[in-house]
Amino acid sequence: MYFRDIIGQEELKERLIRSARSGIVPHAQLFSEQGGAGAFPLAIAYARYLNCRQSSDTDDACGRCPSCLKYDELAHPDLHFVFPIVSKKEKKKEVCDDYLAEWRSFLQGKPYFTFDQWMDYMDAGNSQAIIYSRESDEIIRKLSLKIYEADYRVLLVWLPEKMHQTCANKLLKIIEEPPTNTIILMVSEAPDLILGTIQSRAQRINVRPIKENAVHNALVQQFQLPEDDATQIAHLAAGNYIKAMEAISMGEENEFFMEQFKAMMRNSWSRNVKGMKTMADEMAAIGRERQKNFLAYCQHLIRENFIYRFQSPELNYMNKSEAGFAVNFSPFVNERNVFDLIEELAKAEQHITQNVNAKMVFFDLGLRITVLIKK
C-alpha cells in the first residue's frame, strides 16, 4: 500500500509526507474515519514512507529498497500489527500473532476492507472479535526489544475501540512514552469508544469521506465504468469507497437485506404475525454481525424513504432497486413516524449487540412497526 494507491485524500497525504520529511513525527497518532475513507491504507503508506530508504525527495515510497520490499509482504521485522481476533483455544489462536499469516493474506491487494470481511475471513461465526487483555503483554514484550533495521519501529493498531479494558489500561504508559523511534498508529471507526486517556495521548487525524469526484475517477480508472454509472455510484457511496465497490456488484448481501426489509414492512402492514415469526426465525440464523448490519441497513432505508418524498434526487442515496420500492413505500414514512421507526430499529440493533435473543428481538420489532407504520 502506497500513497498512490489511496483514493483522494490529497491534503492529508501531503500533511503526512511533510511530517516524515521534517522528522517531526508524533509518537502516537489516531487515524479516525467513518469507514471506507482510507484510514488504514493511509497509515500503512505513512509507515512505509517513514522507513523507505529513498523517499526523501519524492512524494511516495520507492518500492525498490529492502524496506519497501518487506512492506510489500507486510513482513517487515519492525512492523507490528494488533487487530481484533476470535480466541480459538482448541487451535491455539489466542493473540494476534497466531493470526498473522491469515491477516497478511487477507490484506494482500485489499487496501479497503470492512470489519465484517475480516470476521468472515477468519471464520469467526457468531463470536465477537476483540483485542484481548493478553495482547498487552505481547505488545510490551515486542516494544522492549531492540529495533532490527528500520528508522522507525511501527505498531499499527486497527480498531483500538475493540480493546479489552485491561489491555487498554496496560498500554497507557507505552502510548504516553513509547521506546525511542517507536511510532504507534491507531486506526479507528469509532474513536469515541476508545478509552479517554488513550485519546488524549494521541494526535488525532480525521480522515474525512472521499470527495465524490475522486471516487468517480477511481471507478472509471479501476473498473472502466461508463461515466454515467460512475457518477451515480460515486453519489451513492457518499465518500465511502467500500460502498462504491459493493454497489458495482450489487452483492447478494444487499439483495438479501432488501428482500428482508420488504418482508418486514409488508408483514407489519398486513399484521401478518405468522410471517413475523417466520422472519424472526430466519434472521436469528444469520449471525450476530449480519443481524446488526441488517438493522443498520433498515435505518438507512427508512431515512432514504422519508427524504424520497421531497423529490430531491441529490439528497437520496438509494440504488435502482431500492428507489423502485420507495415509489410505493415512501408515503408510509412520514413526519409522524420516521423518528420512532428509526429509534425502534436502533434499539433492536443495540439489543443484538447486548446478546439479547435474536428471535425475540425481531419478532418484537415486527409488532412495534405494526403500530408505527399505520401512523
C-alpha distance (Angstrom), angle and dihedral (degrees) to the residues before:
residue distance angle dihedral
M1 . . .
Y2 3.80 . .
F3 3.79 131.6 .
R4 3.80 87.5 -104.4
D5 3.82 90.5 61.0
I6 3.80 93.0 59.3
I7 3.80 118.2 97.1
G8 3.81 111.7 -125.3
Q9 3.83 117.9 -40.4
E10 3.82 91.0 122.7
E11 3.80 95.5 156.1
L12 3.78 92.2 50.5
K13 3.81 92.3 47.8
E14 3.81 89.9 52.9
R15 3.80 90.5 49.7
L16 3.81 92.6 52.4
I17 3.79 92.5 45.8
R18 3.81 90.8 51.5
S19 3.80 89.6 50.4
A20 3.80 91.8 53.0
R21 3.81 94.8 45.4
S22 3.79 93.6 48.3
G23 3.79 92.9 48.3
I24 3.82 89.5 -127.9
V25 3.78 97.9 128.6
P26 3.83 117.4 160.8
H27 3.79 109.8 -131.4
A28 3.84 93.4 -134.6
Q29 3.79 123.3 34.2
L30 3.80 130.0 175.0
F31 3.82 115.9 -153.1
S32 3.79 107.5 -162.8
E33 3.79 128.9 -172.5
Q34 3.79 141.1 153.7
G35 3.80 91.6 -120.0
G36 3.80 135.7 -75.3
A37 3.82 94.6 33.8
G38 3.80 95.5 109.3
A39 3.82 105.3 -103.8
F40 3.81 94.4 141.1
P41 3.82 97.2 48.0
L42 3.82 88.3 45.1
A43 3.80 90.4 55.5
I44 3.82 92.3 48.0
A45 3.81 92.9 46.2
Y46 3.81 89.9 48.8
A47 3.82 92.5 50.2
R48 3.81 90.2 48.3
Y49 3.80 92.1 48.6
L50 3.81 92.0 49.6
N51 3.80 90.8 57.1
C52 3.80 101.0 35.5
R53 3.81 110.9 118.3
Q54 3.82 94.2 -146.5
S55 3.80 105.4 37.0
S56 3.81 101.4 95.9
D57 3.82 95.5 101.1
T58 3.81 100.1 29.3
D59 3.79 137.4 73.1
D60 3.79 94.7 -124.6
A61 3.79 142.0 30.7
C62 3.80 114.5 -81.2
G63 3.81 98.4 -122.8
R64 3.82 91.3 -144.5
C65 3.80 108.9 72.6
P66 3.85 120.3 93.2
S67 3.81 91.2 -103.6
C68 3.83 93.2 53.3
L69 3.78 92.4 47.2
K70 3.80 90.2 54.4
Y71 3.79 90.9 46.3
D72 3.81 88.3 53.4
E73 3.80 86.8 65.4
L74 3.83 92.7 36.5
A75 3.79 84.5 -125.4
H76 3.80 103.5 116.5
P77 3.83 108.7 141.9
D78 3.81 90.5 -132.2
L79 3.81 95.4 50.1
H80 3.81 113.6 88.9
F81 3.80 127.1 -176.6
V82 3.79 131.2 -153.2
F83 3.82 118.7 -175.3
P84 3.81 140.4 150.5
I85 3.80 114.7 -76.4
V86 3.79 139.9 172.6
S87 3.78 113.0 -118.5
K88 3.81 111.3 -124.6
K89 3.79 106.9 -178.6
E90 3.79 93.4 177.8
K91 3.82 88.0 60.4
K92 3.82 93.2 37.7
K93 3.80 92.8 -117.6
E94 3.78 106.1 141.1
V95 3.83 106.1 130.4
C96 3.81 134.6 40.4
D97 3.81 94.1 -100.4
D98 3.81 88.5 62.6
Y99 3.83 87.3 62.8
L100 3.80 96.2 39.4
A101 3.82 96.1 108.7
E102 3.82 91.3 50.8
W103 3.82 91.0 44.8
R104 3.81 93.6 53.1
S105 3.79 91.5 45.7
F106 3.81 91.0 48.5
L107 3.81 92.9 52.0
Q108 3.80 97.3 48.0
G109 3.80 108.3 113.0
K110 3.81 91.5 -7.1
P111 3.81 110.8 98.8
Y112 3.83 91.2 157.9
F113 3.79 117.9 52.3
T114 3.79 143.0 140.0
F115 3.77 135.1 -122.4
D116 3.82 89.5 -114.8
Q117 3.80 91.3 55.5
W118 3.80 89.9 53.7
M119 3.83 90.2 47.2
D120 3.80 90.6 53.5
Y121 3.80 92.0 45.5
M122 3.79 93.9 56.2
D123 3.82 91.3 41.3
A124 3.81 94.5 -119.9
G125 3.80 95.1 166.2
N126 3.81 111.3 -175.5
S127 3.80 93.5 -21.5
Q128 3.78 120.4 113.6
A129 3.79 115.3 -122.5
I130 3.80 117.3 -136.4
I131 3.80 140.1 155.9
Y132 3.78 100.3 -100.9
S133 3.80 125.6 -136.0
R134 3.81 91.0 -113.2
E135 3.82 89.3 64.6
S136 3.80 91.2 73.6
D137 3.82 90.8 65.6
E138 3.81 90.1 51.2
I139 3.80 91.4 50.2
I140 3.79 93.6 48.6
R141 3.82 90.1 48.5
K142 3.81 93.4 50.4
L143 3.78 94.5 46.8
S144 3.80 91.8 49.0
L145 3.81 90.8 62.9
K146 3.79 123.8 90.4
I147 3.81 117.1 -93.1
Y148 3.79 108.5 -102.3
E149 3.80 104.8 -149.3
A150 3.83 113.5 -39.7
D151 3.78 129.0 106.1
Y152 3.79 87.5 -132.7
R153 3.77 128.4 25.3
V154 3.82 107.5 -143.2
L155 3.79 128.2 -152.5
L156 3.81 108.2 -169.1
V157 3.80 114.1 -165.0
W158 3.81 114.1 -168.2
L159 3.82 114.1 -158.0
P160 3.83 100.2 -2.5
E161 3.81 87.5 -179.5
K162 3.81 85.9 77.6
M163 3.80 93.3 60.3
H164 3.77 116.8 123.8
Q165 3.80 107.1 -114.1
T166 3.81 92.0 -117.6
C167 3.79 89.9 54.8
A168 3.81 92.3 47.5
N169 3.80 92.9 49.8
K170 3.80 92.6 49.4
L171 3.80 91.3 52.6
L172 3.81 96.6 52.9
K173 3.80 93.9 92.1
I174 3.82 93.1 46.8
I175 3.80 92.0 49.3
E176 3.80 91.7 48.2
E177 3.81 95.5 46.1
P178 3.81 112.3 12.2
P179 3.80 121.0 -179.6
T180 3.81 117.6 -82.3
N181 3.82 115.3 -66.3
T182 3.79 92.0 5.8
I183 3.80 116.7 135.7
I184 3.81 122.0 -165.1
L185 3.80 113.8 -157.0
M186 3.80 116.7 -173.3
V187 3.81 122.9 -169.4
S188 3.79 116.0 -160.5
E189 3.80 138.4 176.9
A190 3.82 93.2 -173.8
P191 3.81 107.0 33.3
D192 3.80 93.7 166.9
L193 3.81 88.5 67.6
I194 3.80 92.0 59.4
L195 3.77 118.0 100.5
G196 3.80 106.8 -85.5
T197 3.80 93.2 -130.5
I198 3.81 89.5 57.0
Q199 3.80 92.2 48.9
S200 3.79 90.8 52.4
R201 3.81 91.6 53.0
A202 3.81 95.6 53.4
Q203 3.79 132.4 70.6
R204 3.82 107.2 -118.2
I205 3.81 118.1 -130.2
N206 3.79 111.8 -172.6
V207 3.79 111.9 -152.1
R208 3.77 104.4 -158.1
P209 3.82 125.1 -153.9
I210 3.79 112.4 -77.1
K211 3.78 115.6 -96.5
E212 3.78 113.1 -101.4
N213 3.81 95.0 -121.5
A214 3.82 90.8 53.1
V215 3.82 91.0 53.0
H216 3.81 89.7 46.8
N217 3.81 93.0 51.7
A218 3.81 92.5 46.8
L219 3.81 92.0 51.7
V220 3.79 91.8 50.8
Q221 3.82 93.1 47.4
Q222 3.80 99.2 41.2
F223 3.81 101.6 35.1
Q224 3.83 101.8 21.6
L225 3.79 90.4 -127.8
P226 3.81 119.3 174.6
E227 3.79 112.5 -100.5
D228 3.82 94.7 -110.8
D229 3.81 93.3 50.2
A230 3.79 91.9 46.9
T231 3.80 90.4 50.5
Q232 3.81 92.9 52.1
I233 3.81 94.6 45.9
A234 3.80 92.9 45.9
H235 3.80 88.5 54.7
L236 3.81 93.0 48.1
A237 3.81 91.1 48.6
A238 3.83 92.0 61.6
G239 3.79 92.5 -156.0
N240 3.82 95.7 -42.8
Y241 3.81 111.4 117.2
I242 3.80 92.3 -168.1
K243 3.80 89.5 59.5
A244 3.79 89.0 48.9
M245 3.80 91.9 54.7
E246 3.80 91.3 45.7
A247 3.80 90.9 50.5
I248 3.81 91.0 56.7
S249 3.77 93.6 62.0
M250 3.83 97.6 30.1
G251 3.78 86.4 -142.0
E252 3.76 125.4 -140.3
E253 3.81 89.9 -106.1
N254 3.82 92.8 63.6
E255 3.78 92.0 45.3
F256 3.80 90.7 49.7
F257 3.82 92.2 49.2
M258 3.79 91.3 47.8
E259 3.81 92.9 52.3
Q260 3.80 91.4 47.1
F261 3.80 90.9 49.9
K262 3.80 90.6 52.0
A263 3.80 91.0 48.4
M264 3.80 92.4 48.8
M265 3.79 93.6 51.4
R266 3.82 94.3 43.8
N267 3.82 92.2 48.4
S268 3.79 90.9 50.4
W269 3.81 94.0 46.1
S270 3.83 93.1 49.7
R271 3.84 92.8 38.9
N272 3.79 88.8 -123.6
V273 3.80 99.5 171.3
K274 3.80 93.0 174.7
G275 3.83 89.2 53.7
M276 3.81 90.4 49.1
K277 3.81 90.7 53.5
T278 3.81 92.0 47.7
M279 3.77 91.1 50.7
A280 3.82 92.0 47.1
D281 3.81 88.9 54.5
E282 3.82 91.6 49.5
M283 3.80 93.8 47.6
A284 3.80 92.3 47.7
A285 3.81 88.8 60.3
I286 3.83 98.9 55.7
G287 3.82 99.8 73.1
R288 3.77 133.4 -101.8
E289 3.81 98.6 -88.1
R290 3.81 93.1 51.2
Q291 3.81 89.9 46.6
K292 3.81 90.4 55.5
N293 3.81 90.7 46.4
F294 3.79 90.7 51.2
L295 3.80 92.8 51.6
A296 3.80 90.9 48.3
Y297 3.82 88.1 50.3
C298 3.83 90.0 51.6
Q299 3.80 91.0 53.1
H300 3.79 88.8 51.0
L301 3.82 92.2 51.5
I302 3.80 93.5 47.7
R303 3.80 89.4 53.8
E304 3.81 92.2 46.5
N305 3.81 93.4 48.7
F306 3.79 90.3 51.3
I307 3.82 91.2 51.0
Y308 3.83 90.9 44.4
R309 3.80 89.7 68.9
F310 3.81 90.3 66.5
Q311 3.82 92.4 61.5
S312 3.83 94.2 -130.5
P313 3.82 106.1 136.6
E314 3.80 92.8 -175.6
L315 3.83 88.7 64.6
N316 3.80 95.3 49.4
Y317 3.79 125.4 89.7
M318 3.80 105.5 -171.2
N319 3.78 132.1 122.4
K320 3.80 121.7 -127.2
S321 3.79 95.1 -90.1
E322 3.80 92.7 49.8
A323 3.80 92.2 45.1
G324 3.81 89.8 50.8
F325 3.79 91.2 55.7
A326 3.82 90.5 45.2
V327 3.81 91.3 62.8
N328 3.81 90.5 74.4
F329 3.79 101.2 20.7
S330 3.82 102.6 48.3
P331 3.85 95.3 75.7
F332 3.81 87.9 66.2
V333 3.82 92.3 59.1
N334 3.77 107.4 72.6
E335 3.80 145.6 142.6
R336 3.81 91.2 -76.7
N337 3.80 97.5 58.0
V338 3.82 112.1 13.8
F339 3.81 96.3 94.1
D340 3.79 93.3 43.3
L341 3.82 91.9 49.7
I342 3.79 92.3 51.3
E343 3.81 90.9 45.4
E344 3.82 92.5 53.1
L345 3.80 91.7 48.4
A346 3.81 90.9 48.3
K347 3.81 90.7 49.8
A348 3.80 90.2 51.1
E349 3.82 90.0 50.9
Q350 3.81 89.7 50.8
H351 3.80 91.6 49.7
I352 3.80 91.0 51.6
T353 3.82 88.9 51.4
Q354 3.82 87.9 52.3
N355 3.83 90.9 53.7
V356 3.80 95.8 -111.5
N357 3.82 111.9 164.3
A358 3.82 105.0 -79.1
K359 3.83 95.4 -146.0
M360 3.79 90.3 56.2
V361 3.82 92.3 45.4
F362 3.81 95.4 52.3
F363 3.79 95.8 40.3
D364 3.81 91.4 49.8
L365 3.81 89.9 46.3
G366 3.81 90.9 54.6
L367 3.81 91.0 52.3
R368 3.80 92.4 49.1
I369 3.79 92.5 49.2
T370 3.82 88.5 51.6
V371 3.80 88.8 66.9
L372 3.83 96.7 40.4
I373 3.81 98.4 46.0
K374 3.82 90.7 60.7
K375 3.81 94.1 57.7
